[in-house]
């Protein structure tokens, strides 16, 4: 199976003069000092502080559905985090859903990294292009499974099998599932259950 290379689209918002690309440590320091807070509604993607999109009811409703379905099947030692940060080498994305190791209360002094995450899900209505670009970020972090629930096209884009090392790691597989399909949930190489795409793509 050929590797899936997701190209990061050019950002029309980058000005034609020198700008500063932030490290994860600098970004977290801005938050610690109160220069950035939750009201700013931004995330760090590949060194750039970018605004997050406005949430629409179908988007939030789909997150609720995914959280409910996943929480019912996850084994002990894993749980669902919603719209919280995951730290990678150059980014701090706030994924819509992340299935992480541990239990609530374990990330009081640090964010989970790729090694703590089994699955990341982004729900896309107006953000499909950006969420496809995020595949490169999640692959480089070594997150084994990434889904885009694409509400515009009524499909779920399933990425898996990170291949390569460091900054050259990419997802080696991409599958597109539409209605009436089965979507396996895999944690540490074990299938723990199956979701019906119709239950997710019903908004």
C-alpha positions as CSV (number, residue, x, y, z in Angstrom):
1,X,0.0,0.0,0.0
2,X,1.5,3.3,-1.0
3,X,2.2,6.0,1.6
4,X,-0.2,8.9,2.0
5,X,1.5,12.2,1.9
6,X,-0.7,15.1,3.0
7,X,0.7,18.4,1.8
8,X,0.2,21.4,4.1
9,X,-1.7,24.0,2.1
10,X,-0.1,27.5,1.8
11,X,-1.4,29.9,4.4
12,X,-2.7,33.1,2.8
13,X,-2.5,34.8,6.2
14,X,1.3,34.7,6.4
15,X,2.6,38.3,5.7
16,X,5.3,39.0,3.1
17,X,7.8,40.1,5.7
18,X,9.6,38.2,8.5
19,X,7.4,36.6,11.1
20,X,8.2,34.5,14.2
21,X,7.5,30.8,14.2
22,X,6.8,29.7,17.8
23,X,8.2,26.6,19.5
24,X,5.9,24.5,21.7
25,X,7.7,25.8,24.8
26,X,7.2,29.5,23.7
27,X,3.5,28.8,23.0
28,X,2.9,27.2,26.4
29,X,4.8,30.2,28.0
30,X,2.4,32.6,26.3
31,X,-0.5,30.6,27.9
32,X,1.2,30.5,31.3
33,X,1.7,34.2,31.3
34,X,-1.9,34.8,30.3
35,X,-1.0,36.4,27.0
36,X,-3.1,33.7,25.4
37,X,-6.1,32.1,27.0
38,X,-9.2,30.1,26.1
39,X,-11.0,33.1,24.9
40,X,-8.4,33.6,22.1
41,X,-9.6,30.3,20.5
42,X,-6.3,29.4,18.8
43,X,-4.0,26.5,18.4
44,X,-0.4,26.0,17.5
45,X,0.1,24.1,14.2
46,X,3.6,23.6,12.9
47,X,4.9,26.7,14.7
48,X,2.1,29.0,13.6
49,X,-0.6,30.3,16.0
50,X,-3.8,29.9,14.0
51,X,-7.4,30.6,14.8
52,X,-9.8,27.8,15.3
53,X,-13.0,27.8,13.3
54,X,-16.5,28.7,14.6
55,X,-18.4,25.7,15.9
56,X,-21.7,24.8,14.3
57,X,-24.4,22.6,15.9
58,X,-23.8,19.6,13.5
59,X,-20.1,19.7,14.4
60,X,-20.7,19.7,18.2
61,X,-23.5,17.2,17.9
62,X,-21.1,14.8,16.1
63,X,-18.5,15.2,18.8
64,X,-21.2,14.3,21.4
65,X,-22.1,11.1,19.4
66,X,-18.5,10.0,19.1
67,X,-17.7,10.6,22.8
68,X,-20.8,8.6,23.8
69,X,-20.1,5.7,21.5
70,X,-16.4,5.5,22.4
71,X,-16.8,5.8,26.1
72,X,-19.1,2.7,26.1
73,X,-16.4,0.5,24.5
74,X,-13.0,1.7,25.8
75,X,-11.2,-0.7,28.0
76,X,-9.9,0.2,31.5
77,X,-6.9,2.5,31.2
78,X,-8.1,4.6,28.3
79,X,-10.6,7.5,28.2
80,X,-11.9,10.2,25.9
81,X,-10.7,13.8,26.0
82,X,-12.8,16.4,24.1
83,X,-11.2,19.5,22.4
84,X,-8.1,19.4,24.7
85,X,-4.5,19.8,23.7
86,X,-2.1,17.2,22.4
87,X,1.6,18.1,22.3
88,X,3.8,17.2,19.4
89,X,7.3,18.3,18.5
90,X,6.1,21.5,16.8
91,X,2.4,21.8,17.4
92,X,-0.3,21.9,20.1
93,X,-3.5,20.9,18.3
94,X,-6.7,20.8,20.2
95,X,-8.3,17.8,18.6
96,X,-12.0,17.3,18.8
97,X,-11.6,13.8,20.2
98,X,-8.5,12.1,21.6
99,X,-8.5,8.6,23.1
100,X,-5.7,8.7,25.6
101,X,-4.0,6.5,28.1
102,X,-4.9,6.7,31.8
103,X,-7.9,8.2,33.5
104,X,-9.3,11.7,34.1
105,X,-7.0,13.6,36.4
106,X,-3.7,12.3,35.1
107,X,-2.9,15.3,32.9
108,X,-3.0,18.1,35.5
109,X,0.5,19.2,34.9
110,X,1.2,18.2,31.3
111,X,-0.6,17.6,28.1
112,X,-0.6,14.1,26.5
113,X,1.9,13.5,23.8
114,X,1.7,11.1,20.8
115,X,2.9,8.2,22.9
116,X,-0.2,8.6,25.1
117,X,-2.7,8.7,22.3
118,X,-4.3,5.8,20.5
119,X,-6.7,7.7,18.3
120,X,-7.4,11.3,17.3
121,X,-10.6,12.4,15.6
122,X,-11.3,15.8,13.9
123,X,-14.9,16.6,12.9
124,X,-14.8,18.8,9.8
125,X,-17.6,20.9,8.3
126,X,-15.8,24.0,7.2
127,X,-12.3,22.7,8.1
128,X,-11.7,19.7,5.9
129,X,-8.6,21.2,4.2
130,X,-6.9,22.1,7.5
131,X,-7.8,18.7,9.1
132,X,-6.3,16.8,6.1
133,X,-3.1,18.9,6.6
134,X,-3.2,17.9,10.3
135,X,-2.6,14.3,9.2
136,X,1.1,15.1,8.8
137,X,1.3,16.5,12.4
138,X,-0.4,13.5,13.9
139,X,1.6,11.0,11.9
140,X,4.9,12.7,12.9
141,X,3.8,12.4,16.5
142,X,3.4,8.6,16.0
143,X,-0.3,8.6,16.7
144,X,-1.4,5.3,15.2
145,X,-4.9,6.2,14.1
146,X,-6.5,9.4,12.8
147,X,-10.0,9.9,11.6
148,X,-11.6,12.9,9.8
149,X,-15.4,12.9,10.1
150,X,-16.1,14.9,7.0
151,X,-19.6,16.2,7.4
152,X,-19.6,18.2,4.1
153,X,-19.0,15.0,2.0
154,X,-20.7,12.6,4.5
155,X,-17.7,10.4,4.8
156,X,-15.1,9.3,7.3
157,X,-11.4,9.5,6.2
158,X,-9.4,6.9,8.1
159,X,-5.6,7.2,8.4
160,X,-3.3,4.6,9.9
161,X,0.0,2.8,9.9
162,X,2.5,5.6,10.6
163,X,5.6,4.8,8.5
164,X,9.1,6.4,8.7
165,X,10.9,8.2,11.4
166,X,10.8,11.7,12.9
167,X,9.8,14.5,10.5
168,X,9.5,12.0,7.6
169,X,6.9,9.8,9.3
170,X,3.6,9.7,7.3
171,X,0.5,7.6,7.4
172,X,0.9,4.6,5.1
173,X,-2.8,4.0,4.6
174,X,-5.9,6.1,4.0
175,X,-9.4,4.7,3.6
176,X,-12.7,6.5,2.9
177,X,-15.8,5.1,4.5
178,X,-19.3,6.3,3.7
179,X,-22.8,5.2,4.9
180,X,-23.5,1.6,5.9
181,X,-19.9,0.8,6.7
182,X,-18.1,-0.6,9.7
183,X,-15.4,1.3,11.4
184,X,-13.1,-0.7,13.7
185,X,-11.7,1.0,16.9
186,X,-8.1,-0.2,17.5
187,X,-6.0,0.3,20.6
188,X,-2.5,-0.9,20.8
189,X,-3.1,-3.2,17.8
190,X,-6.2,-4.8,19.2
191,X,-9.7,-4.2,17.8
192,X,-11.9,-3.3,20.8
193,X,-15.1,-2.7,19.0
194,X,-16.7,-1.5,15.8
195,X,-18.7,1.6,15.1
196,X,-21.4,1.9,12.4
197,X,-20.7,4.9,10.2
198,X,-24.4,5.6,9.9
199,X,-24.5,6.4,13.7
200,X,-21.8,9.0,13.2
201,X,-22.8,10.5,9.9
202,X,-26.4,11.2,10.9
203,X,-26.2,15.0,11.4
